[in-house]
Structure formats: C-alpha cells, structure tokens
Amino acid sequence: MLEEYGKTLRMVRKQKEITLKQLADGICSISFLSKFERGESDITLGLMTKILEKLMMNFDEFLYIHHDFQPDKLQQFFSAASTAYLNRDVKHLKQLKNEQLKKWKQYSVETYHYNALLIEVYQSIVDKDYIEVGVQENEILLLSDYLFRVEIWGYYELTLYNGTLLLLQPEMVILLSRTAYEKSARFRDYRKVNNAITSVLFNTIIYLLGPVNRFHEEFLYQREFSEFISYLEEITIPESNLMERLHLLQLKGAYDIRTDNKEEGTVKVRQAIQLLHDLDSTRLAINLEKYLLQII
C-alpha cells in the first residue's frame, strides 16, 4: 500500500515548487494525484516511479525523506559496502552486489543497478583474482554519466559519488564535486545531506592536495582548492563539529605548505595538533604530527 506516502510526496513537490498540474501532466489526472497526496487513494508502483522520475528523485531517496531522514536500508547498504571494502572482504562484496542485481531485476529501479556498479568498482580493486579487464573504468564511467544527468543531488547521489571520488581523474573530480555542491543546495538544510556534501568537499580537497610524496612538486589546483574551501565555509560548519573544523584548519595548513608558505602552514597544522591533544585525541594528534613531518 502506497497511500501513506502521499503527504511526503506533497511536501517534496511543494519544496521543489512544482504544481499538481505540472506533476500530473502526462502521468495521471490532477484529481487523482490530489487524492493520493491527501491519503484518500492508493497508487501503483509504476505510476509512483514515473512521478518520482519527474521530480528527479529515485525511490530510495524518497523513502529516505519519508522516514524523516533516519537511517534506512539505503544508508545501511552504503555502510555495509564501505565496511566490506575497507576490510577487503571479497565474499561480502559479492553478496552485496548480487543482492542489488537481484533487486534491479525484480523492480527495474536503476538505483539498484548503480549500487551494484559501485560494488563492482570496489570488488575490482580488492579482489586480485577478478579477471574482467577494464571493469573499474567502465563502471565508473556509467556512474559518472548518471551523476551528470541528475538535476538534483540528495543523500543518495552524494554518497554514491563519494564512494568512487578518489578513483577518478582530477578533471572529473573537479567537475563532479562542483556539480555536487550546486545541485545539492535544495536539500542542504537536512542534516544527512549536509553531512554528505561536507564529506564530498573534504575528500575533494584532500584529493587535490595529493599524496605526501608530491608535496614538493608544482601545485596546479590553487584556484580549485580555494573554490572548494569557500564552499565548505559557505556551508558553515557548526562550532559543535570540532573535528571537522580542526580538519579544515589542517587542510589549510597543508595547502600553505604545498604552495611554499611553509612557516604559516606549519603554524596552522601545529595549532590543529595542539587542539587535538587538548581534546585528548592523542592518536589523531600523533598521526597529524607524522603527516606534518612528511610534508615539510
């Protein structure tokens, strides 16, 4: 029964400033859609899918909003995929991929296809016995094509992109991260979406800075670095998010060092180290001290 989703659909439609007439056009009658939004009638999965496509949303994104932005199966999937990847758990990765492919076949919802592609990328990196040549590049291309097509990015698109960001070419990362910031603005008041775009921006900046063994090479992305830093500052990281604010201070210091302002950059990184000690985050402070020694 889908009638319980009517009120959520009405909220999303109004938020996107789309009228009943505009949304119903070519799909169903205005009166039918109005009754559904009021919870007075049910709707088929096929019609619901068409409506969500017109809203530039997938069903998982809609469910995420419907459940008041609480952890759901989508969030659990991304968490499980990330854990399996970090643990190099090939068996679990295969299981997750097969589950998503099964759902894609059953429901014909592209979300499940892209979830499977993400796992395919992870598997191609982790599994040394994986023999499909070029699978990583092909799947990443399909994912990036999808992301460029989406008009409005929510939690799903941001998390999907964040899962493969570090595997892309610099030019693609710059374009997609810029797109992510611009196209997620509508949902940025929601905490989960805000956290997701913040993570994307941090990873983009880390990517642009490059590995420690390249810190003495010419830095080619000064303009882009400043651009993404400004995005983070526009989001305004709350005072309560001390670790994120320290991370930002650390990255600004690393940037100064990367662009030959070693004295100023070292001061910023050491400030971050001292603050970590003050917060009793000794392990993080020691790791940052090691990082500083590597880049100066």
Buried (B, 14 or more C-beta within 10 A) or exposed (E): EBBEBBBBBBEBBEEBEBEBEEBBEEBBEBEBBBBBBEEEBBBEEEBBBBBBEBBBBBBBBBBBBBBEBEEBEBBEBBEBBBEBBEEEBBEBBBBBBEBBBEBBEEEEBBBBBBBBBBBBBBBBBBBEEBEEEEBBEBBBBBBBEBBEEBEBBBBBBBBBBBBBBEBBEEEBBBBBBBBBBEBBEBBBEBEBBBBBBBBBBBBBBBBBBBEBEEBEEEBEBEEBBEBBBEBBEEBEBEEEEBEBBBBBBBBBBBBBBBBEBBEEBBEBBBBBBEBBBEEEBEEBBEEBBEBBEEBE
